[in-house]
């Protein structure tokens, strides 16, 4: 075996992912220390399985991955349909298959296959890339994401849908979509957020969007139409909001004012902020967090796992974890940027954006910056499907590193 | 755009968002830390578990069979407990210090911030000591629990069963995490079978405490508390007066007595002797007591109604009669020659007497052996198995207590295994014809079988519980059990029932227990016992033509069926039919030496 066999292993990604996994294991151990449950040992064994899977994937020749991507994508769509029919309803969402004592979440699997299929679509032409500035190509590419999103919204699982949608922008940007079109996509999002926060914010957002669009020096009629669309979207945001599940509405309200409902939807946010804040600079010490050990936050080992880090390891601990995530994400983006294989390069951006989105939404929710949207913290939250799918994604990023010089 | 440029844009956007998160963390953990820490310190909740009392058991007339009484349980909250108090607590509670330490360690289902049950059913003077020294003994407390109380002393031990403190093993093996250390769980009998109904659902009281464990007050003014749901009461088909009477009749014996209502399968009384005191298991169970019960050669814990397997002897002859009639070997009126013995395979099989040409009714009345030797032989092993299964033999009756055996029903497969394929003598069938040999039946199977015959083929699954109290609507709701029809012509049943009638009211083996008030029917039987006196069987029902009680009595080492089992069963039947105030002893006399069957 030649020397470069080992040199081409992305040790940095191994180090970072195992580091995050270990922080997660500590947190799961502490969060389930009182009251039992074998969450820790399950997370440990599936972590080992995940690392193995990651290593195996890093050796698969890229052309096999791109060739399999459509089949896997189709398979995951079938699973997403099946879960709507045969799935087990947990906490209001039908997103799980019950397999023995485990639950399997096909949407986690679909995240990977969607990224791969989209990446494959964008690069499977004679020239090696598609021009997304052509409307037809743009919509075909967007359809790869929208189809699974529609299925996942039926479960309904808004958090995961959001993660899927969020990968569109970075991937399209990476695939040379013009900044003007990007701006056109971003503008209604900004306007909707403004509209939800109140009339003043709505108007400020509209003006900002208008000014930025003007800077592109395009046809004034086009800009006018775009602005008009934005106004309509912003106004209809309220009716959209009313179509959300009541528990999601309450969660959004509780972000702005957790005290509105201290024992209901705001409860988790208050308790989680108290837990993290009371940790101070150095934390209360491992297994010493009263908020964690007294179970003030229900099911803390899943979506609220970050509280435990904040409470028991303090500011030092939580910043360390955030830094690990930032390094992990930038390493994956860098792998994407140095790769000569465009398929893998785009896949890396998709993967990085999914990890970024999960991390920011999850941490943002535990520290009261974002609404409580139940999505796991990558490699840290207890959950077998999510753990394995993140390791597979990082495996693909490692693969990108190994084959970075192959077209 | 250059890849490097794109990377720079993406990563700087990323980093900006992370800086935002970091800033928020700094705000919470550095600037607001003191305030939030204060909130966290105030913010401790002690969870007090409220275990509801177990549901009671009532007899068919609403009299309490199994009751509850209050008892004190000492608890310790490990996080508050001062280990300097260990030796004091150890001597107070009479628990060795290392075992007490072990109990305070966390096991699945306990939490060191919440009270752990340390000792159940303690005396009041211990509670008084704890109450007096409450401020000094940190984390030590007591709570009032309900424990089982048996108002009539030792009755129905095997039927009711006991509920005792959950073992460490069971705690680990449980599905879910309902049970915690110190909880009580149904271990045998009805307590086990109806555990989920009887136990109710635990409730929780939340009390806010400060970091030092001082109680500040109920969380959210008690609005967050989860009230317990009381255990559901069971109403049994059992008749308490009859049960007490049956217990008295069986006192000092080894054996089983079970009576049921043939119309629906409800068990009226259920006695297995020797028995044991259920109250030994209610509080703390002394391991030595348990070990001595297990080691007792009389096996008091063994449920003789559902777990013994003896040959049924002549009580089997109704079974053979039905099989012979239905398979066409005989008709209700056809006769069979019954001399004093039957020679088969070079061996003479004895009978008590020579009866000449007799039909099936007469054969039952006199309990002719030769008649049934011939029936067994003519039936063949495959038909034998078929008809036995129809009457519930070789399988569990499905009674609603967990300890039950299916008995032993010899089949072609069984004999092939014992003797080798097709190498067994047909002589086994001669013995099976009179209910001897390898055959093993439980008294409960026999009671259900005789009930089915009395009802002309309606076989009801025997059961204890007739109704369960719905704690929401506060009404008793019926529990459904299986009933099936053993489909044979009515005239066959009539012939067999007539034979059973004549056993008592004609010139049969149980004529000594004939009652002038009620028309009792039945059949005596004797199980051969190679190690001592024979076992005495009686199965029967009453009244003839309108059965309201069916019964099976087994007296181990009591001799012929007519000696012990028949008069005991007869007393139970007339007592039940006579109702309160009726004196069965004036009607039925015990027999010192009954006739052979």
Boltz contact constraints between the chains, C-beta under 6 A:
constraints:
  - contact:
      token1: [A, 34]
      token2: [B, 111]
      max_distance: 6.0
  - contact:
      token1: [A, 35]
      token2: [B, 111]
      max_distance: 6.0
  - contact:
      token1: [A, 36]
      token2: [B, 108]
      max_distance: 6.0
  - contact:
      token1: [A, 274]
      token2: [B, 36]
      max_distance: 6.0
  - contact:
      token1: [A, 274]
      token2: [B, 39]
      max_distance: 6.0
  - contact:
      token1: [A, 274]
      token2: [B, 40]
      max_distance: 6.0
  - contact:
      token1: [A, 276]
      token2: [B, 28]
      max_distance: 6.0
  - contact:
      token1: [A, 277]
      token2: [B, 28]
      max_distance: 6.0
  - contact:
      token1: [A, 277]
      token2: [B, 29]
      max_distance: 6.0
  - contact:
      token1: [A, 277]
      token2: [B, 32]
      max_distance: 6.0
  - contact:
      token1: [A, 277]
      token2: [B, 33]
      max_distance: 6.0
  - contact:
      token1: [A, 277]
      token2: [B, 36]
      max_distance: 6.0
  - contact:
      token1: [A, 278]
      token2: [B, 36]
      max_distance: 6.0
  - contact:
      token1: [A, 278]
      token2: [B, 37]
      max_distance: 6.0
  - contact:
      token1: [A, 278]
      token2: [B, 40]
      max_distance: 6.0
  - contact:
      token1: [A, 279]
      token2: [B, 29]
      max_distance: 6.0
  - contact:
      token1: [A, 280]
      token2: [B, 29]
      max_distance: 6.0
  - contact:
      token1: [A, 280]
      token2: [B, 33]
      max_distance: 6.0
  - contact:
      token1: [A, 290]
      token2: [B, 44]
      max_distance: 6.0
  - contact:
      token1: [A, 291]
      token2: [B, 40]
      max_distance: 6.0
  - contact:
      token1: [A, 294]
      token2: [B, 113]
      max_distance: 6.0
  - contact:
      token1: [A, 315]
      token2: [B, 29]
      max_distance: 6.0
  - contact:
      token1: [A, 315]
      token2: [B, 30]
      max_distance: 6.0
  - contact:
      token1: [A, 318]
      token2: [B, 25]
      max_distance: 6.0
  - contact:
      token1: [A, 322]
      token2: [B, 18]
      max_distance: 6.0
  - contact:
      token1: [A, 326]
      token2: [B, 18]
      max_distance: 6.0
  - contact:
      token1: [A, 329]
      token2: [B, 14]
      max_distance: 6.0
  - contact:
      token1: [A, 330]
      token2: [B, 11]
      max_distance: 6.0
  - contact:
      token1: [A, 333]
      token2: [B, 7]
      max_distance: 6.0
  - contact:
      token1: [A, 333]
      token2: [B, 10]
      max_distance: 6.0
  - contact:
      token1: [A, 333]
      token2: [B, 11]
      max_distance: 6.0
  - contact:
      token1: [A, 337]
      token2: [B, 3]
      max_distance: 6.0
  - contact:
      token1: [A, 337]
      token2: [B, 7]
      max_distance: 6.0
  - contact:
      token1: [A, 360]
      token2: [B, 17]
      max_distance: 6.0
  - contact:
      token1: [A, 363]
      token2: [B, 21]
      max_distance: 6.0
  - contact:
      token1: [A, 367]
      token2: [B, 24]
      max_distance: 6.0
  - contact:
      token1: [A, 369]
      token2: [B, 24]
      max_distance: 6.0
